[in-house]
Amino acid sequence: MGLRQRSGGGGGRDKRARGEAAGGGGGGGGGGGVRCQVEGCGVELRDAKEYHRKHRVCEAHTKFPRVVVAGQERRFCQQCSRLR
C-alpha cells in the first residue's frame, strides 16, 4: 500500500518535469498552428525559420515597410524583432 501512495504522489512532479501544465491546453503544440499575425496573410509558419516562428511574422512581412496587425499599422523592427 505504501508503494501506491508514493507513485501517486509523484505524478504532479513528473508532469512539471516534462513541461506539462495541470489543466492542459495553453501554449505550444510544437508550432504546428503558428501563422503570420499580419492581417490578410495567415501563412503557416511550421516550415519557416525559427526566427519567424518565434516572432509570428512570415519572412516576406519582416521586409515590408508597414503592415497591419490587429487593425493598427505597424512596422517590423529588425533591431528589436518587434512590431512597433
PDB file as gemmi writes it, atoms N, CA and C in Angstrom:
CRYST1    1.000    1.000    1.000  90.00  90.00  90.00 P 1                      
ATOM      1  N   MET A   1       0.819  -1.192   0.000  1.00  0.00           N  
ATOM      2  CA  MET A   1       0.000   0.000   0.000  1.00  0.00           C  
ATOM      3  C   MET A   1       0.864   1.258   0.000  1.00  0.00           C  
ATOM      4  N   GLY A   2       1.992   1.216   0.688  1.00  0.00           N  
ATOM      5  CA  GLY A   2       2.881   2.363   0.719  1.00  0.00           C  
ATOM      6  C   GLY A   2       3.419   2.712  -0.662  1.00  0.00           C  
ATOM      7  N   LEU A   3       3.618   1.723  -1.510  1.00  0.00           N  
ATOM      8  CA  LEU A   3       4.128   1.985  -2.856  1.00  0.00           C  
ATOM      9  C   LEU A   3       3.128   2.770  -3.687  1.00  0.00           C  
ATOM     10  N   ARG A   4       1.869   2.468  -3.547  1.00  0.00           N  
ATOM     11  CA  ARG A   4       0.854   3.192  -4.309  1.00  0.00           C  
ATOM     12  C   ARG A   4       0.816   4.660  -3.925  1.00  0.00           C  
ATOM     13  N   GLN A   5       0.956   4.953  -2.661  1.00  0.00           N  
ATOM     14  CA  GLN A   5       0.921   6.340  -2.224  1.00  0.00           C  
ATOM     15  C   GLN A   5       2.098   7.111  -2.799  1.00  0.00           C  
ATOM     16  N   ARG A   6       3.270   6.514  -2.812  1.00  0.00           N  
ATOM     17  CA  ARG A   6       4.443   7.209  -3.351  1.00  0.00           C  
ATOM     18  C   ARG A   6       4.310   7.443  -4.850  1.00  0.00           C  
ATOM     19  N   SER A   7       3.884   6.422  -5.583  1.00  0.00           N  
ATOM     20  CA  SER A   7       3.791   6.590  -7.033  1.00  0.00           C  
ATOM     21  C   SER A   7       2.695   7.583  -7.409  1.00  0.00           C  
ATOM     22  N   GLY A   8       1.612   7.609  -6.660  1.00  0.00           N  
ATOM     23  CA  GLY A   8       0.537   8.551  -6.942  1.00  0.00           C  
ATOM     24  C   GLY A   8       0.907   9.974  -6.583  1.00  0.00           C  
ATOM     25  N   GLY A   9       1.699  10.156  -5.534  1.00  0.00           N  
ATOM     26  CA  GLY A   9       2.067  11.494  -5.096  1.00  0.00           C  
ATOM     27  C   GLY A   9       3.082  12.156  -6.001  1.00  0.00           C  
ATOM     28  N   GLY A  10       3.877  11.385  -6.718  1.00  0.00           N  
ATOM     29  CA  GLY A  10       4.915  11.960  -7.568  1.00  0.00           C  
ATOM     30  C   GLY A  10       4.429  12.318  -8.952  1.00  0.00           C  
ATOM     31  N   GLY A  11       3.176  12.021  -9.259  1.00  0.00           N  
ATOM     32  CA  GLY A  11       2.666  12.278 -10.599  1.00  0.00           C  
ATOM     33  C   GLY A  11       2.714  13.735 -11.001  1.00  0.00           C  
ATOM     34  N   GLY A  12       2.407  14.629 -10.079  1.00  0.00           N  
ATOM     35  CA  GLY A  12       2.437  16.058 -10.381  1.00  0.00           C  
ATOM     36  C   GLY A  12       3.837  16.540 -10.705  1.00  0.00           C  
ATOM     37  N   ARG A  13       4.803  16.035  -9.963  1.00  0.00           N  
ATOM     38  CA  ARG A  13       6.189  16.435 -10.224  1.00  0.00           C  
ATOM     39  C   ARG A  13       6.636  15.957 -11.595  1.00  0.00           C  
ATOM     40  N   ASP A  14       6.242  14.753 -11.968  1.00  0.00           N  
ATOM     41  CA  ASP A  14       6.635  14.230 -13.273  1.00  0.00           C  
ATOM     42  C   ASP A  14       6.065  15.087 -14.399  1.00  0.00           C  
ATOM     43  N   LYS A  15       4.828  15.525 -14.259  1.00  0.00           N  
ATOM     44  CA  LYS A  15       4.222  16.375 -15.286  1.00  0.00           C  
ATOM     45  C   LYS A  15       4.983  17.686 -15.413  1.00  0.00           C  
ATOM     46  N   ARG A  16       5.331  18.279 -14.271  1.00  0.00           N  
ATOM     47  CA  ARG A  16       6.073  19.539 -14.320  1.00  0.00           C  
ATOM     48  C   ARG A  16       7.440  19.337 -14.944  1.00  0.00           C  
ATOM     49  N   ALA A  17       8.087  18.232 -14.643  1.00  0.00           N  
ATOM     50  CA  ALA A  17       9.406  17.959 -15.203  1.00  0.00           C  
ATOM     51  C   ALA A  17       9.328  17.818 -16.722  1.00  0.00           C  
ATOM     52  N   ARG A  18       8.212  17.300 -17.231  1.00  0.00           N  
ATOM     53  CA  ARG A  18       8.044  17.151 -18.680  1.00  0.00           C  
ATOM     54  C   ARG A  18       7.503  18.414 -19.325  1.00  0.00           C  
ATOM     55  N   GLY A  19       7.162  19.414 -18.533  1.00  0.00           N  
ATOM     56  CA  GLY A  19       6.654  20.659 -19.085  1.00  0.00           C  
ATOM     57  C   GLY A  19       5.165  20.665 -19.343  1.00  0.00           C  
ATOM     58  N   GLU A  20       4.447  19.696 -18.801  1.00  0.00           N  
ATOM     59  CA  GLU A  20       3.005  19.658 -18.994  1.00  0.00           C  
ATOM     60  C   GLU A  20       2.322  20.495 -17.933  1.00  0.00           C  
ATOM     61  N   ALA A  21       1.349  21.255 -18.315  1.00  0.00           N  
ATOM     62  CA  ALA A  21       0.612  22.086 -17.361  1.00  0.00           C  
ATOM     63  C   ALA A  21      -0.558  21.294 -16.806  1.00  0.00           C  
ATOM     64  N   ALA A  22      -0.898  21.559 -15.557  1.00  0.00           N  
ATOM     65  CA  ALA A  22      -2.097  20.952 -14.995  1.00  0.00           C  
ATOM     66  C   ALA A  22      -3.290  21.612 -15.667  1.00  0.00           C  
ATOM     67  N   GLY A  23      -4.147  20.947 -16.283  1.00  0.00           N  
ATOM     68  CA  GLY A  23      -5.268  21.576 -16.950  1.00  0.00           C  
ATOM     69  C   GLY A  23      -5.031  21.685 -18.444  1.00  0.00           C  
ATOM     70  N   GLY A  24      -3.836  21.437 -18.897  1.00  0.00           N  
ATOM     71  CA  GLY A  24      -3.508  21.354 -20.315  1.00  0.00           C  
ATOM     72  C   GLY A  24      -3.783  22.602 -21.106  1.00  0.00           C  
ATOM     73  N   GLY A  25      -3.984  22.430 -22.364  1.00  0.00           N  
ATOM     74  CA  GLY A  25      -4.390  23.486 -23.238  1.00  0.00           C  
ATOM     75  C   GLY A  25      -3.472  24.625 -23.522  1.00  0.00           C  
ATOM     76  N   GLY A  26      -2.823  25.292 -22.875  1.00  0.00           N  
ATOM     77  CA  GLY A  26      -2.191  26.565 -23.067  1.00  0.00           C  
ATOM     78  C   GLY A  26      -1.335  26.812 -24.277  1.00  0.00           C  
ATOM     79  N   GLY A  27      -0.106  26.670 -24.210  1.00  0.00           N  
ATOM     80  CA  GLY A  27       0.815  27.272 -25.137  1.00  0.00           C  
ATOM     81  C   GLY A  27       1.239  26.496 -26.353  1.00  0.00           C  
ATOM     82  N   GLY A  28       2.242  25.792 -26.318  1.00  0.00           N  
ATOM     83  CA  GLY A  28       2.894  25.337 -27.509  1.00  0.00           C  
ATOM     84  C   GLY A  28       2.343  24.065 -28.063  1.00  0.00           C  
ATOM     85  N   GLY A  29       2.175  23.662 -29.075  1.00  0.00           N  
ATOM     86  CA  GLY A  29       1.835  22.362 -29.584  1.00  0.00           C  
ATOM     87  C   GLY A  29       2.843  21.996 -30.631  1.00  0.00           C  
ATOM     88  N   GLY A  30       4.069  22.409 -30.444  1.00  0.00           N  
ATOM     89  CA  GLY A  30       5.095  22.088 -31.402  1.00  0.00           C  
ATOM     90  C   GLY A  30       5.142  23.081 -32.546  1.00  0.00           C  
ATOM     91  N   GLY A  31       4.392  24.150 -32.497  1.00  0.00           N  
ATOM     92  CA  GLY A  31       4.431  25.165 -33.537  1.00  0.00           C  
ATOM     93  C   GLY A  31       3.588  24.828 -34.750  1.00  0.00           C  
ATOM     94  N   GLY A  32       2.793  23.755 -34.683  1.00  0.00           N  
ATOM     95  CA  GLY A  32       2.012  23.334 -35.828  1.00  0.00           C  
ATOM     96  C   GLY A  32       0.981  24.346 -36.289  1.00  0.00           C  
ATOM     97  N   GLY A  33       0.398  25.128 -35.388  1.00  0.00           N  
ATOM     98  CA  GLY A  33      -0.647  26.057 -35.760  1.00  0.00           C  
ATOM     99  C   GLY A  33      -0.193  27.497 -35.818  1.00  0.00           C  
ATOM    100  N   VAL A  34       1.102  27.749 -35.806  1.00  0.00           N  
ATOM    101  CA  VAL A  34       1.606  29.123 -35.802  1.00  0.00           C  
ATOM    102  C   VAL A  34       1.468  29.713 -37.199  1.00  0.00           C  
ATOM    103  N   ARG A  35       0.856  30.893 -37.262  1.00  0.00           N  
ATOM    104  CA  ARG A  35       0.658  31.583 -38.536  1.00  0.00           C  
ATOM    105  C   ARG A  35       1.123  33.019 -38.422  1.00  0.00           C  
ATOM    106  N   CYS A  36       1.406  33.635 -39.552  1.00  0.00           N  
ATOM    107  CA  CYS A  36       1.793  35.041 -39.598  1.00  0.00           C  
ATOM    108  C   CYS A  36       0.641  35.869 -39.045  1.00  0.00           C  
ATOM    109  N   GLN A  37       0.963  36.804 -38.149  1.00  0.00           N  
ATOM    110  CA  GLN A  37      -0.075  37.597 -37.488  1.00  0.00           C  
ATOM    111  C   GLN A  37      -0.515  38.822 -38.276  1.00  0.00           C  
ATOM    112  N   VAL A  38       0.081  39.072 -39.431  1.00  0.00           N  
ATOM    113  CA  VAL A  38      -0.301  40.215 -40.257  1.00  0.00           C  
ATOM    114  C   VAL A  38      -1.680  39.945 -40.860  1.00  0.00           C  
ATOM    115  N   GLU A  39      -2.560  40.944 -40.790  1.00  0.00           N  
ATOM    116  CA  GLU A  39      -3.921  40.789 -41.304  1.00  0.00           C  
ATOM    117  C   GLU A  39      -3.910  40.449 -42.789  1.00  0.00           C  
ATOM    118  N   GLY A  40      -4.715  39.453 -43.141  1.00  0.00           N  
ATOM    119  CA  GLY A  40      -4.835  39.044 -44.527  1.00  0.00           C  
ATOM    120  C   GLY A  40      -3.750  38.092 -44.993  1.00  0.00           C  
ATOM    121  N   CYS A  41      -2.803  37.751 -44.135  1.00  0.00           N  
ATOM    122  CA  CYS A  41      -1.716  36.859 -44.535  1.00  0.00           C  
ATOM    123  C   CYS A  41      -2.026  35.431 -44.093  1.00  0.00           C  
ATOM    124  N   GLY A  42      -1.802  35.120 -42.849  1.00  0.00           N  
ATOM    125  CA  GLY A  42      -2.107  33.792 -42.328  1.00  0.00           C  
ATOM    126  C   GLY A  42      -1.216  32.682 -42.842  1.00  0.00           C  
ATOM    127  N   VAL A  43      -0.023  33.012 -43.332  1.00  0.00           N  
ATOM    128  CA  VAL A  43       0.904  31.995 -43.836  1.00  0.00           C  
ATOM    129  C   VAL A  43       1.286  31.051 -42.702  1.00  0.00           C  
ATOM    130  N   GLU A  44       1.225  29.752 -42.965  1.00  0.00           N  
ATOM    131  CA  GLU A  44       1.621  28.733 -41.991  1.00  0.00           C  
ATOM    132  C   GLU A  44       3.132  28.807 -41.792  1.00  0.00           C  
ATOM    133  N   LEU A  45       3.563  28.914 -40.533  1.00  0.00           N  
ATOM    134  CA  LEU A  45       4.987  29.079 -40.230  1.00  0.00           C  
ATOM    135  C   LEU A  45       5.638  27.786 -39.744  1.00  0.00           C  
ATOM    136  N   ARG A  46       4.982  26.662 -39.942  1.00  0.00           N  
ATOM    137  CA  ARG A  46       5.513  25.371 -39.490  1.00  0.00           C  
ATOM    138  C   ARG A  46       6.886  25.089 -40.091  1.00  0.00           C  
ATOM    139  N   ASP A  47       7.075  25.389 -41.360  1.00  0.00           N  
ATOM    140  CA  ASP A  47       8.341  25.101 -42.032  1.00  0.00           C  
ATOM    141  C   ASP A  47       9.247  26.321 -42.129  1.00  0.00           C  
ATOM    142  N   ALA A  48       8.846  27.422 -41.530  1.00  0.00           N  
ATOM    143  CA  ALA A  48       9.645  28.652 -41.573  1.00  0.00           C  
ATOM    144  C   ALA A  48      10.824  28.546 -40.608  1.00  0.00           C  
ATOM    145  N   LYS A  49      11.741  29.475 -40.744  1.00  0.00           N  
ATOM    146  CA  LYS A  49      12.887  29.521 -39.837  1.00  0.00           C  
ATOM    147  C   LYS A  49      12.404  29.794 -38.418  1.00  0.00           C  
ATOM    148  N   GLU A  50      13.194  29.355 -37.449  1.00  0.00           N  
ATOM    149  CA  GLU A  50      12.834  29.532 -36.037  1.00  0.00           C  
ATOM    150  C   GLU A  50      12.565  30.999 -35.701  1.00  0.00           C  
ATOM    151  N   TYR A  51      13.360  31.903 -36.263  1.00  0.00           N  
ATOM    152  CA  TYR A  51      13.208  33.343 -36.032  1.00  0.00           C  
ATOM    153  C   TYR A  51      11.796  33.802 -36.378  1.00  0.00           C  
ATOM    154  N   HIS A  52      11.290  33.371 -37.529  1.00  0.00           N  
ATOM    155  CA  HIS A  52       9.964  33.791 -37.991  1.00  0.00           C  
ATOM    156  C   HIS A  52       8.857  33.146 -37.159  1.00  0.00           C  
ATOM    157  N   ARG A  53       9.032  31.891 -36.758  1.00  0.00           N  
ATOM    158  CA  ARG A  53       8.044  31.243 -35.885  1.00  0.00           C  
ATOM    159  C   ARG A  53       7.986  31.942 -34.537  1.00  0.00           C  
ATOM    160  N   LYS A  54       9.148  32.281 -33.989  1.00  0.00           N  
ATOM    161  CA  LYS A  54       9.215  32.920 -32.670  1.00  0.00           C  
ATOM    162  C   LYS A  54       8.474  34.252 -32.658  1.00  0.00           C  
ATOM    163  N   HIS A  55       8.646  35.045 -33.723  1.00  0.00           N  
ATOM    164  CA  HIS A  55       8.042  36.377 -33.772  1.00  0.00           C  
ATOM    165  C   HIS A  55       6.703  36.397 -34.502  1.00  0.00           C  
ATOM    166  N   ARG A  56       6.273  35.244 -35.007  1.00  0.00           N  
ATOM    167  CA  ARG A  56       4.980  35.072 -35.680  1.00  0.00           C  
ATOM    168  C   ARG A  56       4.786  36.038 -36.842  1.00  0.00           C  
ATOM    169  N   VAL A  57       5.836  36.206 -37.625  1.00  0.00           N  
ATOM    170  CA  VAL A  57       5.778  37.050 -38.818  1.00  0.00           C  
ATOM    171  C   VAL A  57       6.500  36.298 -39.930  1.00  0.00           C  
ATOM    172  N   CYS A  58       5.860  36.170 -41.089  1.00  0.00           N  
ATOM    173  CA  CYS A  58       6.490  35.459 -42.198  1.00  0.00           C  
ATOM    174  C   CYS A  58       7.674  36.264 -42.736  1.00  0.00           C  
ATOM    175  N   GLU A  59       8.532  35.590 -43.473  1.00  0.00           N  
ATOM    176  CA  GLU A  59       9.744  36.231 -43.984  1.00  0.00           C  
ATOM    177  C   GLU A  59       9.418  37.442 -44.852  1.00  0.00           C  
ATOM    178  N   ALA A  60       8.403  37.333 -45.681  1.00  0.00           N  
ATOM    179  CA  ALA A  60       8.037  38.448 -46.562  1.00  0.00           C  
ATOM    180  C   ALA A  60       7.650  39.690 -45.759  1.00  0.00           C  
ATOM    181  N   HIS A  61       6.849  39.518 -44.707  1.00  0.00           N  
ATOM    182  CA  HIS A  61       6.378  40.675 -43.942  1.00  0.00           C  
ATOM    183  C   HIS A  61       7.447  41.287 -43.038  1.00  0.00           C  
ATOM    184  N   THR A  62       8.509  40.565 -42.735  1.00  0.00           N  
ATOM    185  CA  THR A  62       9.598  41.188 -41.966  1.00  0.00           C  
ATOM    186  C   THR A  62      10.295  42.244 -42.803  1.00  0.00           C  
ATOM    187  N   LYS A  63      10.120  42.182 -44.125  1.00  0.00           N  
ATOM    188  CA  LYS A  63      10.796  43.124 -45.027  1.00  0.00           C  
ATOM    189  C   LYS A  63       9.879  44.242 -45.523  1.00  0.00           C  
ATOM    190  N   PHE A  64       8.587  44.168 -45.198  1.00  0.00           N  
ATOM    191  CA  PHE A  64       7.655  45.214 -45.615  1.00  0.00           C  
ATOM    192  C   PHE A  64       7.905  46.478 -44.798  1.00  0.00           C  
ATOM    193  N   PRO A  65       7.745  47.655 -45.417  1.00  0.00           N  
ATOM    194  CA  PRO A  65       7.922  48.897 -44.650  1.00  0.00           C  
ATOM    195  C   PRO A  65       6.843  49.074 -43.578  1.00  0.00           C  
ATOM    196  N   ARG A  66       5.601  48.637 -43.878  1.00  0.00           N  
ATOM    197  CA  ARG A  66       4.499  48.738 -42.911  1.00  0.00           C  
ATOM    198  C   ARG A  66       3.541  47.570 -43.126  1.00  0.00           C  
ATOM    199  N   VAL A  67       2.954  47.101 -42.017  1.00  0.00           N  
ATOM    200  CA  VAL A  67       1.951  46.040 -42.079  1.00  0.00           C  
ATOM    201  C   VAL A  67       0.811  46.404 -41.132  1.00  0.00           C  
ATOM    202  N   VAL A  68      -0.330  45.726 -41.268  1.00  0.00           N  
ATOM    203  CA  VAL A  68      -1.469  45.955 -40.381  1.00  0.00           C  
ATOM    204  C   VAL A  68      -1.640  44.720 -39.498  1.00  0.00           C  
ATOM    205  N   VAL A  69      -1.593  44.946 -38.180  1.00  0.00           N  
ATOM    206  CA  VAL A  69      -1.784  43.883 -37.196  1.00  0.00           C  
ATOM    207  C   VAL A  69      -2.818  44.372 -36.190  1.00  0.00           C  
ATOM    208  N   ALA A  70      -3.871  43.607 -36.013  1.00  0.00           N  
ATOM    209  CA  ALA A  70      -4.952  43.956 -35.079  1.00  0.00           C  
ATOM    210  C   ALA A  70      -5.507  45.351 -35.363  1.00  0.00           C  
ATOM    211  N   GLY A  71      -5.637  45.689 -36.637  1.00  0.00           N  
ATOM    212  CA  GLY A  71      -6.224  46.965 -37.027  1.00  0.00           C  
ATOM    213  C   GLY A  71      -5.296  48.165 -36.930  1.00  0.00           C  
ATOM    214  N   GLN A  72      -4.053  47.945 -36.541  1.00  0.00           N  
ATOM    215  CA  GLN A  72      -3.105  49.052 -36.409  1.00  0.00           C  
ATOM    216  C   GLN A  72      -1.954  48.881 -37.393  1.00  0.00           C  
ATOM    217  N   GLU A  73      -1.561  49.992 -37.998  1.00  0.00           N  
ATOM    218  CA  GLU A  73      -0.425  49.963 -38.916  1.00  0.00           C  
ATOM    219  C   GLU A  73       0.866  49.929 -38.096  1.00  0.00           C  
ATOM    220  N   ARG A  74       1.724  48.971 -38.412  1.00  0.00           N  
ATOM    221  CA  ARG A  74       2.982  48.810 -37.678  1.00  0.00           C  
ATOM    222  C   ARG A  74       4.105  48.491 -38.645  1.00  0.00           C  
ATOM    223  N   ARG A  75       5.331  48.577 -38.135  1.00  0.00           N  
ATOM    224  CA  ARG A  75       6.482  48.141 -38.919  1.00  0.00           C  
ATOM    225  C   ARG A  75       7.254  47.136 -38.085  1.00  0.00           C  
ATOM    226  N   PHE A  76       7.924  46.199 -38.741  1.00  0.00           N  
ATOM    227  CA  PHE A  76       8.702  45.195 -38.031  1.00  0.00           C  
ATOM    228  C   PHE A  76      10.102  45.739 -37.831  1.00  0.00           C  
ATOM    229  N   CYS A  77      10.475  45.963 -36.576  1.00  0.00           N  
ATOM    230  CA  CYS A  77      11.801  46.482 -36.241  1.00  0.00           C  
ATOM    231  C   CYS A  77      12.767  45.304 -36.188  1.00  0.00           C  
ATOM    232  N   GLN A  78      13.701  45.241 -37.127  1.00  0.00           N  
ATOM    233  CA  GLN A  78      14.641  44.125 -37.162  1.00  0.00           C  
ATOM    234  C   GLN A  78      15.677  44.211 -36.051  1.00  0.00           C  
ATOM    235  N   GLN A  79      15.869  45.389 -35.498  1.00  0.00           N  
ATOM    236  CA  GLN A  79      16.831  45.537 -34.410  1.00  0.00           C  
ATOM    237  C   GLN A  79      16.308  44.889 -33.119  1.00  0.00           C  
ATOM    238  N   CYS A  80      15.044  45.121 -32.800  1.00  0.00           N  
ATOM    239  CA  CYS A  80      14.492  44.557 -31.563  1.00  0.00           C  
ATOM    240  C   CYS A  80      13.517  43.409 -31.834  1.00  0.00           C  
ATOM    241  N   SER A  81      13.290  43.071 -33.096  1.00  0.00           N  
ATOM    242  CA  SER A  81      12.427  41.958 -33.507  1.00  0.00           C  
ATOM    243  C   SER A  81      11.000  42.091 -32.990  1.00  0.00           C  
ATOM    244  N   ARG A  82      10.446  43.288 -33.089  1.00  0.00           N  
ATOM    245  CA  ARG A  82       9.068  43.523 -32.653  1.00  0.00           C  
ATOM    246  C   ARG A  82       8.310  44.331 -33.691  1.00  0.00           C  
ATOM    247  N   LEU A  83       6.994  44.154 -33.650  1.00  0.00           N  
ATOM    248  CA  LEU A  83       6.131  45.001 -34.474  1.00  0.00           C  
ATOM    249  C   LEU A  83       5.834  46.242 -33.666  1.00  0.00           C  
ATOM    250  N   ARG A  84       6.250  47.402 -34.160  1.00  0.00           N  
ATOM    251  CA  ARG A  84       6.085  48.661 -33.425  1.00  0.00           C  
ATOM    252  C   ARG A  84       5.247  49.627 -34.218  1.00  0.00           C  
TER     253      ARG A  84                                                      
END                                                                             
